[in-house]
Amino acid sequence: MSLRVAILLSGGGSNMVALVDSMTGTHPARACLVLANDPAAGGLAKAKARGVPTAVVDHRPFGPDRASFEAELTCVLETHAPDIICLAGFMRVLTPAFVTRWQGRMLNIHPSLLPKYPGLHTHARALAAGDAEAGCSVHEVTAELDGGPILGQARVPVLADDTPDSLAARVLVQEHRLYPMVLRRFADGDRGRLDI
Ligand code: GRF
């Protein structure tokens, strides 16, 4: 039986599409749910078009009450019984209690070469630092923001005329390669690090 993968997102969902489209044939996993914290997230329609069940837990009615928001997230997730959770552009910080509930089964993609530039504005920070290369990382999610064990990284050159947008676009192409490769290895039980 296939492993069940839930994908959490907040936006357009291009990484989600790359993940869902990779889970075919002999792949050990299949997408069981795409869950958004924003009913306007563009990724929801893309998931539906692929026949993946979708759900929304809007964070806004919960205000600053993260515990209640996450209790609802957990409730929806448990209904779909995922073996693995992939955060894919999910723009809510998760509390240690939620992370601990799913630790060892939850992955995230981050658009920097961690441990450099956790948090936001990664591409602008790489440019401001004068870095010669940038990239993306897939890591296990732990209570430390963008700080869990790194499962894979992909690198791109920084070009002389790069803007944060042009660099983000070049990195995103690599995100779409890296995340499916790491997910497949993870689903096969391989926690080793992949550098591409
Ligand atoms: C990606 O760059 C991801 O690394 C970051 O948010 C972006 C999401 O893009 N955390 P998409 O929704 O997958 O297109």
Boltz pocket constraint, residues with backbone or C-beta under 6 A from the ligand:
constraints:
  - pocket:
      binder: B
      contacts: [[A, 9], [A, 10], [A, 11], [A, 12], [A, 13], [A, 14], [A, 15], [A, 16], [A, 43], [A, 88], [A, 89], [A, 90], [A, 109], [A, 110], [A, 111], [A, 172], [A, 175]]
      max_distance: 6.0
